[in-house]
Amino acid sequence: KAVVSTQSTGEQKVPAQSGVYMSYQSTGLFLYLCVFGVLFIILVQTSFGRKLLLKYPKVFTLGLVSSDGATPEQIEQASFSLTFKGQGYSGEIDGKPDTTVEAVVSGPDPGYVSCSRFITQAAYSVLKHGPRNFGVLTPGSMLDITEYVERLRKREIKFEITQVSKPQG
């Protein structure tokens, strides 16, 4: 079991670990993305390939990407959903983690709508809580996460805890 001692208190803590997993709606979509990925890697390595990709994006993405941008209907229909799963300890750090939490962040179109909402609300936080003779601050301290999340919730970005599993007893 990996344990780290903090310098200030000497307290023993398990370091944070993370991993990224992706799931797809179908095997066909997964295979399409694999083939497109290999083709893309091959084409971007030469100036001729890059010119082809830029000139004919619809051909190389089977119509998924175009140089025209998204239509209002596509933006209206698009959405995103990210699921975060975490494991930890309900008390003493002993053995394997015994608590699991699942959270979902979702909202409207990630490219045009949600992205701009995330950025403008982060900018608002920086302006509101910006450095006032503090020196360099971390992003978490600048955002005031609770207030940031509440402002995003008012703008159709959902943050939900969907599952919490704690030990029996």
Phi, psi and chi 1 to 4 in degrees:
 res  aa     phi    psi   chi1   chi2   chi3   chi4
   1 LYS       -  127.5  149.1  173.7  101.0  170.8
   2 ALA   -82.5  127.1      -      -      -      -
   3 VAL  -133.7  140.0  176.8      -      -      -
   4 VAL  -120.0  138.0  175.5      -      -      -
   5 SER   -95.7  132.7  -65.1      -      -      -
   6 THR   -77.8  145.6   59.6      -      -      -
   7 GLN   -69.0  -40.5  -71.7 -178.1  -20.8      -
   8 SER   -71.1  -41.2   58.8      -      -      -
   9 THR  -113.6  -15.8   63.9      -      -      -
  10 GLY    76.1    5.0      -      -      -      -
  11 GLU   -65.2  140.1 -177.4 -179.2    8.3      -
  12 GLN   -89.7  126.1  -58.5 -108.2  -42.0      -
  13 LYS  -135.1  150.1  -66.2 -174.0  174.3 -176.0
  14 VAL   -84.5  129.8  174.6      -      -      -
  15 PRO   -67.6  151.6   22.2  -29.1      -      -
  16 ALA   -71.1  139.3      -      -      -      -
  17 GLN  -130.3  148.1  -60.7  175.3    4.6      -
  18 SER  -142.8  160.0   64.6      -      -      -
  19 GLY  -149.3  152.8      -      -      -      -
  20 VAL  -115.8  130.5  177.4      -      -      -
  21 TYR  -128.8  145.4  -58.1   89.8      -      -
  22 MET  -125.1  145.1  -63.5  179.1   74.2      -
  23 SER  -126.7  152.5   62.0      -      -      -
  24 TYR  -124.5  154.5  -61.3   94.2      -      -
  25 GLN   -68.2  -25.4  -67.2  175.5  -18.1      -
  26 SER  -154.2  159.9   70.0      -      -      -
  27 THR   -66.1  -35.5  -54.9      -      -      -
  28 GLY   -59.9  -44.5      -      -      -      -
  29 LEU   -63.3  -42.3  175.8   61.4      -      -
  30 PHE   -60.0  -46.5  173.1   72.7      -      -
  31 LEU   -63.9  -41.3  -66.9  173.6      -      -
  32 TYR   -58.1  -46.4  164.8   75.4      -      -
  33 LEU   -64.5  -36.6  -70.0  172.6      -      -
  34 CYS   -64.4  -47.7  -71.6      -      -      -
  35 VAL   -63.2  -46.0  169.2      -      -      -
  36 PHE   -61.5  -41.8  173.7   74.3      -      -
  37 GLY   -59.8  -45.5      -      -      -      -
  38 VAL   -64.9  -45.1  169.1      -      -      -
  39 LEU   -60.4  -43.9 -179.9   63.3      -      -
  40 PHE   -60.6  -47.2 -177.2   78.5      -      -
  41 ILE   -59.4  -41.0  -71.1  168.7      -      -
  42 ILE   -66.7  -46.1  -68.1  168.2      -      -
  43 LEU   -69.6  -35.8  -71.2  172.0      -      -
  44 VAL   -72.0   -9.7  -63.1      -      -      -
  45 GLN   -80.6  -10.6  -66.5 -178.2   21.7      -
  46 THR  -127.7  153.0   65.3      -      -      -
  47 SER   -65.3  -35.8   62.4      -      -      -
  48 PHE   -62.0  -43.8  176.7   71.1      -      -
  49 GLY   -64.2  -41.5      -      -      -      -
  50 ARG   -63.5  -40.2  -70.6 -172.0  -66.4  -87.5
  51 LYS   -62.9  -41.0  -74.5  178.7 -173.0  175.1
  52 LEU   -61.7  -46.6  -78.7  175.4      -      -
  53 LEU   -60.5  -41.5  -74.9  169.5      -      -
  54 LEU   -72.3  -34.1  -71.0  170.1      -      -
  55 LYS   -79.8  -34.9 -167.8  168.0 -176.7  175.5
  56 TYR  -127.4   60.2  -54.3  105.9      -      -
  57 PRO   -63.9  -33.8   20.8  -29.4      -      -
  58 LYS   -64.5  -37.4  -79.7 -172.3  173.8 -177.8
  59 VAL   -65.2  -46.4  171.7      -      -      -
  60 PHE   -80.2  -10.6  -69.6  103.1      -      -
  61 THR  -117.2   13.3   62.8      -      -      -
  62 LEU    52.2   40.5  -60.4  178.7      -      -
  63 GLY    86.3   -1.0      -      -      -      -
  64 LEU   -74.6  -29.1  -68.3  176.8      -      -
  65 VAL  -126.1  138.1  175.8      -      -      -
  66 SER  -138.2  163.6   76.9      -      -      -
  67 SER   -80.6   -5.3   55.2      -      -      -
  68 ASP   -80.4  -16.5  -58.7  -28.2      -      -
  69 GLY    85.0  176.9      -      -      -      -
  70 ALA   -79.6  148.3      -      -      -      -
  71 THR   -82.1  159.4   65.6      -      -      -
  72 PRO   -55.5  -35.3  -26.9   34.7      -      -
  73 GLU   -66.3  -41.9  -66.7   79.7   24.3      -
  74 GLN   -64.1  -41.0  -70.4  171.2  -39.1      -
  75 ILE   -63.5  -42.5  -66.9  171.0      -      -
  76 GLU   -63.1  -37.5 -177.8   67.1   31.5      -
  77 GLN   -82.7  -21.4  -68.3  173.5   -3.8      -
  78 ALA   -76.7  151.1      -      -      -      -
  79 SER  -156.8  171.6   64.4      -      -      -
  80 PHE  -137.0  157.6   77.3   95.1      -      -
  81 SER  -151.4  121.2  177.5      -      -      -
  82 LEU  -115.8  129.9  -60.9  170.8      -      -
  83 THR  -107.8  127.4  -58.0      -      -      -
  84 PHE  -112.3  130.7  -61.8   89.6      -      -
  85 LYS  -121.3  131.6  -64.6 -178.1 -178.9 -175.5
  86 GLY  -131.0  149.3      -      -      -      -
  87 GLN  -125.0  145.7  -67.3 -178.8  -36.6      -
  88 GLY  -160.8 -163.7      -      -      -      -
  89 TYR  -114.4  138.9  -62.1   91.2      -      -
  90 SER   -83.9  -15.4   59.9      -      -      -
  91 GLY  -157.0 -115.6      -      -      -      -
  92 GLU   -63.4  143.3  -71.8  -67.1  -43.5      -
  93 ILE   -83.6   96.9  -59.7  171.4      -      -
  94 ASP  -148.1  121.3 -170.8   31.2      -      -
  95 GLY    74.5 -150.0      -      -      -      -
  96 LYS   -80.6  155.5  -67.9 -175.2  176.7 -175.8
  97 PRO   -55.9  142.6  -24.4   33.1      -      -
  98 ASP  -116.3    3.3   60.2    2.5      -      -
  99 THR  -128.4  136.5  -57.8      -      -      -
 100 THR  -124.5  136.9  -58.1      -      -      -
 101 VAL  -128.4  138.1  176.6      -      -      -
 102 GLU  -124.2  130.8 -178.0  177.3  -72.2      -
 103 ALA  -130.3  149.2      -      -      -      -
 104 VAL  -126.3  131.3  175.0      -      -      -
 105 VAL  -113.2  126.4  179.1      -      -      -
 106 SER  -144.0  162.3   59.7      -      -      -
 107 GLY   179.7 -172.9      -      -      -      -
 108 PRO   -72.3 -176.8   23.1  -28.7      -      -
 109 ASP   -30.3  120.9  173.7   69.9      -      -
 110 PRO   -73.6  -25.8   25.5  -31.5      -      -
 111 GLY   -81.8  -46.5      -      -      -      -
 112 TYR  -103.3  -37.9  -68.3   93.6      -      -
 113 VAL   -93.8  -62.7  179.7      -      -      -
 114 SER   -65.5  -41.1  -66.8      -      -      -
 115 CYS   -57.1  -46.5 -177.9      -      -      -
 116 SER   -65.2  -32.3   60.0      -      -      -
 117 ARG   -70.3  -42.5  -69.0  176.1 -174.7  176.3
 118 PHE   -59.6  -45.9  -79.8  109.7      -      -
 119 ILE   -68.6  -45.4  -69.6  170.7      -      -
 120 THR   -66.4  -36.3   55.1      -      -      -
 121 GLN   -72.0  -33.6  -66.8  -48.9  -52.9      -
 122 ALA   -66.8  -41.8      -      -      -      -
 123 ALA   -62.4  -41.2      -      -      -      -
 124 TYR   -59.8  -42.6  177.7   80.1      -      -
 125 SER   -63.1  -41.0  -68.3      -      -      -
 126 VAL   -63.7  -42.5  169.0      -      -      -
 127 LEU   -65.7  -40.7  -70.5  172.3      -      -
 128 LYS   -74.3  -42.1 -174.9  174.7  179.4 -174.6
 129 HIS  -112.9   18.2  -56.0  -69.7      -      -
 130 GLY   -59.0  170.5      -      -      -      -
 131 PRO   -59.9  127.7   -3.5    6.1      -      -
 132 ARG  -126.0   77.5  -49.9 -106.9 -165.0  -78.6
 133 ASN    64.3   31.0  -60.3  -38.0      -      -
 134 PHE  -100.4  -12.8  -66.2  121.4      -      -
 135 GLY    84.6 -142.5      -      -      -      -
 136 VAL   -87.1  131.6  178.0      -      -      -
 137 LEU  -118.1  153.9  -62.7  174.2      -      -
 138 THR   -79.8  156.6   62.9      -      -      -
 139 PRO   -57.1  -39.1  -26.0   34.0      -      -
 140 GLY   -61.5  -39.4      -      -      -      -
 141 SER   -73.5  -26.5   64.9      -      -      -
 142 MET   -76.4  -32.4  -68.6  -66.1  -68.1      -
 143 LEU   -82.2  -22.1  -72.6  178.8      -      -
 144 ASP    48.4   72.2 -174.9    7.2      -      -
 145 ILE   -47.4  -42.6  -62.6  -61.9      -      -
 146 THR   -61.6  -46.9  -55.6      -      -      -
 147 GLU   -66.8  -39.7 -176.7 -179.4  -69.1      -
 148 TYR   -60.7  -47.4  178.0   63.7      -      -
 149 VAL   -63.9  -41.4  167.4      -      -      -
 150 GLU   -63.2  -41.3  -72.3  -54.3  -44.2      -
 151 ARG   -65.2  -38.7  -74.2 -162.6  -44.7  -88.4
 152 LEU   -66.6  -38.1  -72.3  170.7      -      -
 153 ARG   -59.6  -37.2  -80.1 -172.5  171.0  137.3
 154 LYS   -68.7  -13.1  -69.2  176.9 -175.4  174.5
 155 ARG  -114.3   33.8  -72.2  157.8 -178.3   84.3
 156 GLU    71.2   16.9  -59.4  178.6   69.4      -
 157 ILE   -98.6  122.9  -51.2  -67.9      -      -
 158 LYS  -101.2  137.3  -64.3  179.1 -174.3  149.5
 159 PHE  -123.6  116.2  -64.0   82.8      -      -
 160 GLU  -133.1  136.9  -56.3  169.0  -79.1      -
 161 ILE   -89.7  114.9  -57.9  -64.7      -      -
 162 THR   -98.6  -18.3   55.3      -      -      -
 163 GLN  -159.5  135.5  177.9 -177.4  -11.8      -
 164 VAL  -134.1  121.7  177.2      -      -      -
 165 SER  -116.9  116.0  -56.0      -      -      -
 166 LYS  -113.3  161.5  -68.1 -171.1  177.7 -175.9
 167 PRO   -65.3  149.7   22.8  -30.5      -      -
 168 GLN   -77.9  143.5  -57.7  -65.2  -34.6      -
 169 GLY   123.4      -      -      -      -      -
